[in-house]
Amino acid sequence: MPKLIECIPNFSEGRNQAVIDGLTAVAKSVPGVSLFDVQSDESHNRCVYTLVGSPEGIEEVAFLLAKKAMETIDMTKHEGAHPRMGATDVIPFVPTMDVTVEECVAMSKRVAQRIWDELKIPSFLYEDSASSPDRVNLAAVRKGQFEGMPEKLQQPEWAPDYGERAIHPTAGIIAIGARMPLVAFNINLDTDDVEIAKAIAKTIRGSSGGYKYCKALGVKIEERNMAQVTMNMVNYEGTPLYRVYEAVRFEAERWGVKIIGTEIVGLTPAKALIDAAEYYLKIENFDCRKQVLEYHLIGE
């Protein structure tokens, strides 16, 4: 069975199609790597790539994409709704087939070292690669964003894991790490009041006392003139999508607001959606691995 790793690099560009096209060309250039998905968003000013491939191919394409982003994205001119600290903002490696999380951790360290050696972009290790408990959470690592990072790096506890205590002048700093699959899940509200979305996000996210595996922010989607609760569900079994959906719906009603739709950004494990279907359809004694046709077809 071939070894496969998923990589979902996030870049701080969602408006300049030429830059996105350049990144896409690089993503398609490495043998043994398949580009599954590209999603860009103008309000967030961010694009997210989903790649799957051999360990050697994924390691190479991650570096080449960081290099291309450094060459084409200037963080001194960047603005957008999504928190960010670098041209390549985050590079996660996810074990997919016959690969351990430990192997992905080792890969994250090799890529971080090469990016520093050849590009002089510093990086933090996060999630399963984190060098200390306070660096596990990406939100804590990224706090301060690009503009506040030079000062943050001078704090004793925030030296980069790779590189010097100074950001790259235009490419910033990168978070690199290994993690298990997550679901990027957004809920759109029928209001343009972003303060409502922020209040709801604070209620449901784990760091504020909400759901342990939910990271949430309230943002405004300018092109649709609506507020959004944008989330990363870092363990979709520990905190299912339907649970945060219902919590957001319940909290929104306090403000006289309704949910008008949801979004999945990038790829998602099928079970995250199957679990939601099981919940809302009230299916009794359901076993997705025995009763979902596709699981049989792929030999699960």
C-alpha positions, 0 to 999 in steps of 0.5 A, a space after each residue: 500500500 503506498 504511503 500518502 500524506 495530505 498537505 493543506 497550505 494556506 496563503 495570504 492571497 485571495 484577490 490577485 488571480 495571477 498570484 493564485 494561478 502561479 501557486 496553482 502551477 507550482 502545486 501541479 508541478 511535482 511528480 507524485 502529488 495530486 492537487 485536489 482542491 483550490 479555494 480562494 476568498 476575497 474577503 478573507 484574502 486567502 487561498 487554501 490548497 489541498 494536496 495529497 501525495 507521496 511523502 517525498 512529493 509532498 515535502 518538495 511541493 510544500 517548500 516550492 509553494 512557500 518559495 513561490 509565495 515569498 516571491 509573489 506575496 507582499 505582506 506589507 500590503 496585505 489586508 483581509 478578514 482572516 488572521 494571518 502572519 505570513 505569505 505562506 501562513 500555515 503548512 499542515 501535514 496530515 497522515 492519510 494512508 500508511 503514515 503515522 503522525 510521527 512521520 508527519 512531525 518529522 517532515 514538518 521539521 525538515 520543511 521548516 529547516 529548509 525554508 529557513 536555510 534557503 528562504 530565510 523565513 522563520 517558522 513556529 511549529 504547532 499542533 502535534 509538532 509543537 515544541 511546547 504546550 503553548 504552541 499547540 494552538 494555532 490561534 495562540 501562535 498567530 496572535 499579534 498577526 503580521 504587524 505585531 509579530 516583530 514585537 512578539 518575537 522579542 518576548 522570551 517565550 516566543 523565539 521561532 522554532 526555526 530562524 532568528 527573532 525577526 520576520 522576513 520583511 515581506 513574507 512574515 513567518 509561517 506556522 508548520 506542523 502535523 495534525 489530524 484531519 480537521 473540517 473548515 466549517 463556516 456558518 452564514 447569518 442573515 445580518 451584516 452586524 459582525 459584532 453578532 457573529 463575534 459574540 456567537 463565536 466567543 460563546 462556542 469556541 473552546 478557548 472561551 469555554 465553549 466546545 473543546 474542539 472548536 476554533 471560531 471567529 466572527 467575520 464579515 463577508 463584504 461581497 455578500 454583506 453578511 456576517 459569518 461564524 468561521 470555524 476550524 473543527 479540529 476533532 469532528 468526532 469530539 465536537 460534531 458539526 451538527 452540535 456547533 450548528 445547533 449552538 450557533 442557531 440557538 445563540 443567533 435567535 437571541 439576536 433575532 438572527 437566522 442561519 442562511 447557509 453553511 460552507 465547507 472549505 476544502 475537503 472534509 472526511 465523509 464521516 463528518 457529514 454522515 454523522 450530521 445526516 445520521 443526527 438529523 435523520 434520526 437513524 437508529 442503530 446506524 453503522 456507516 462502515 456497514 451501511 454506506 455503499 461507498 465504504 464497501 466500494 473502497 474496501 473500508 
